[in-house]
């Protein structure tokens, strides 16, 4: 975990405010954070720990999308390796681009595109990253054995226990009521956008 984290509602996460940047078209663009890797050094901080646990759940959600897409079709070793890669590289870098001090969060300030890239409740960072990774993995491992006949006709594979499926669906839907508003990291009349350089967005 590393990168700029403008989370004033958590009391600030100043130990993370350090971004590796490049200059392009006369503008400064953030690429990745320089502090906070493995929660070392000055990042031994309460606000950073809270943000780490919060982001860990988001990262885990992206991973479960991939796990569900490839369930019963890959070995545990492949699951473990892909999880480490997504959790340690793909997710943190893109999350920093969108929510931290990365280039996506700076589109508004640098090019006058309103508030730039705004990602509410992880629609891009969590679900799109997880979904695109799941699509790539699914294309690699192929369909489940028995899903298609020899002539290519699909076989129906209904759920094994509809009661369990519906119970999980209702629990997840109920959890979203608190999780999505909570993902703004604030309880106020404004929603903070991706970058600390931008003003708050009135509701």
DAHUHU-V622011 format. One record per residue. N is the residue number from 1. RES is the residue in one letter. SS is DSSP state (alpha for helix, beta for strand, coil for the rest). PHI is phi in whole degrees, 0 to 359 (NA if undefined). PSI is psi in radians with two decimals (999 if undefined). Layout:
n = {N;N}
res = {RES;RES}
ss = {SS;SS}
phi = {PHI;PHI}
psi = {PSI;PSI}
This chain:
n = {1;2;3;4;5;6;7;8;9;10;11;12;13;14;15;16;17;18;19;20;21;22;23;24;25;26;27;28;29;30;31;32;33;34;35;36;37;38;39;40;41;42;43;44;45;46;47;48;49;50;51;52;53;54;55;56;57;58;59;60;61;62;63;64;65;66;67;68;69;70;71;72;73;74;75;76;77;78;79;80;81;82;83;84;85;86;87;88;89;90;91;92;93;94;95;96;97;98;99;100;101;102;103;104;105;106;107;108;109;110;111;112;113;114;115;116;117;118;119;120;121;122;123;124;125;126;127;128;129;130;131;132;133;134;135;136;137;138;139;140;141;142;143;144;145;146;147;148;149;150;151;152;153;154;155;156;157;158;159;160;161;162;163;164;165;166;167;168;169;170;171;172;173;174;175;176;177;178;179;180;181;182;183;184;185;186;187;188;189;190;191;192;193;194;195;196;197;198;199;200;201;202;203}
res = {X;X;X;X;X;X;X;X;X;X;X;X;X;X;X;X;X;X;X;X;X;X;X;X;X;X;X;X;X;X;X;X;X;X;X;X;X;X;X;X;X;X;X;X;X;X;X;X;X;X;X;X;X;X;X;X;X;X;X;X;X;X;X;X;X;X;X;X;X;X;X;X;X;X;X;X;X;X;X;X;X;X;X;X;X;X;X;X;X;X;X;X;X;X;X;X;X;X;X;X;X;X;X;X;X;X;X;X;X;X;X;X;X;X;X;X;X;X;X;X;X;X;X;X;X;X;X;X;X;X;X;X;X;X;X;X;X;X;X;X;X;X;X;X;X;X;X;X;X;X;X;X;X;X;X;X;X;X;X;X;X;X;X;X;X;X;X;X;X;X;X;X;X;X;X;X;X;X;X;X;X;X;X;X;X;X;X;X;X;X;X;X;X;X;X;X;X;X;X;X;X;X;X}
ss = {coil;coil;coil;coil;coil;coil;coil;alpha;alpha;alpha;coil;coil;coil;alpha;alpha;alpha;coil;coil;beta;beta;beta;beta;beta;beta;coil;coil;beta;beta;beta;beta;beta;beta;beta;coil;coil;coil;alpha;alpha;alpha;coil;alpha;alpha;alpha;coil;coil;alpha;alpha;alpha;alpha;alpha;alpha;alpha;alpha;alpha;alpha;alpha;alpha;alpha;alpha;alpha;alpha;alpha;alpha;alpha;alpha;alpha;alpha;alpha;alpha;coil;coil;coil;coil;coil;coil;alpha;alpha;alpha;alpha;alpha;alpha;alpha;alpha;alpha;alpha;alpha;alpha;alpha;alpha;alpha;alpha;alpha;alpha;alpha;alpha;alpha;alpha;alpha;alpha;coil;coil;coil;coil;alpha;alpha;alpha;alpha;alpha;alpha;alpha;alpha;coil;coil;coil;coil;coil;coil;coil;coil;coil;coil;coil;alpha;alpha;alpha;alpha;alpha;alpha;alpha;alpha;alpha;alpha;alpha;alpha;alpha;alpha;alpha;alpha;alpha;alpha;alpha;coil;coil;coil;coil;coil;coil;beta;coil;coil;coil;coil;coil;beta;coil;coil;coil;coil;coil;coil;coil;alpha;alpha;alpha;alpha;alpha;alpha;alpha;alpha;alpha;alpha;alpha;alpha;alpha;alpha;alpha;alpha;alpha;alpha;alpha;alpha;alpha;coil;coil;coil;coil;coil;coil;coil;beta;beta;coil;coil;coil;coil;coil;coil;coil;coil;coil;beta;beta;coil}
phi = {NA;199;131;294;224;282;244;294;289;262;88;89;235;302;301;267;283;207;233;281;237;231;251;217;56;76;240;266;236;277;250;200;286;248;237;95;294;58;52;259;62;292;280;284;216;299;298;292;297;296;296;299;296;297;291;297;292;299;298;297;296;299;291;291;297;293;299;294;290;250;305;69;235;219;280;298;298;295;299;295;295;294;293;296;297;292;286;259;236;301;296;300;294;292;299;293;300;270;254;264;254;283;295;295;290;258;301;294;290;278;242;65;265;63;267;71;278;241;240;269;60;81;299;263;295;271;284;288;297;296;292;292;294;297;297;297;295;296;293;284;278;80;286;296;297;95;290;236;280;296;269;92;285;284;263;291;233;293;298;281;214;295;295;295;299;293;299;298;297;292;298;296;297;294;296;298;301;267;290;295;298;292;288;283;62;201;231;209;273;235;246;287;274;293;244;291;283;258;288;292;265;291;285}
psi = {2.20;2.70;2.99;2.37;1.46;1.32;1.34;-0.44;-0.25;0.24;0.11;2.51;0.98;-0.57;-0.32;-0.14;1.28;2.10;2.33;2.15;2.81;2.82;2.19;2.25;0.60;0.15;2.68;2.26;2.27;2.41;-0.85;2.74;2.72;-0.19;2.76;0.08;2.23;0.45;0.80;2.89;-2.31;-0.18;0.06;1.39;2.52;-0.82;-0.67;-0.72;-0.72;-0.78;-0.65;-0.85;-0.68;-0.83;-0.51;-0.64;-0.70;-0.80;-0.72;-0.63;-0.74;-0.67;-0.63;-0.45;-0.77;-0.76;-0.76;-0.60;-0.55;0.22;2.41;0.15;0.02;2.80;2.80;-0.65;-0.72;-0.69;-0.80;-0.78;-0.78;-0.59;-0.72;-0.75;-0.84;-0.73;-0.47;-0.37;-1.14;-0.96;-0.89;-0.69;-0.84;-0.64;-0.68;-0.68;-0.70;-0.74;-0.37;-2.27;0.40;3.07;-0.58;-0.68;-0.24;0.02;-0.70;-0.84;-0.66;-0.60;0.13;0.59;0.97;-2.22;0.13;-2.54;2.04;2.22;1.84;2.20;0.44;0.41;-0.62;-0.86;-0.80;-1.05;-0.68;-0.75;-0.81;-0.72;-0.74;-0.65;-0.71;-0.69;-0.78;-0.78;-0.72;-0.65;-0.54;-0.84;-0.36;3.13;2.87;2.60;2.22;-0.06;-0.61;2.56;3.10;-0.51;0.12;0.03;2.28;2.49;2.43;2.33;1.34;2.79;2.59;-0.49;1.68;-0.50;-0.79;-0.71;-0.84;-0.67;-0.81;-0.67;-0.78;-0.68;-0.78;-0.77;-0.72;-0.68;-0.55;-0.52;-0.63;-0.58;-0.80;-0.85;-0.61;-0.40;-0.15;-0.17;0.43;2.75;1.47;-3.05;0.01;2.72;2.16;2.37;-3.01;-0.55;2.52;-0.28;-0.24;2.63;2.88;2.64;2.09;2.49;999}
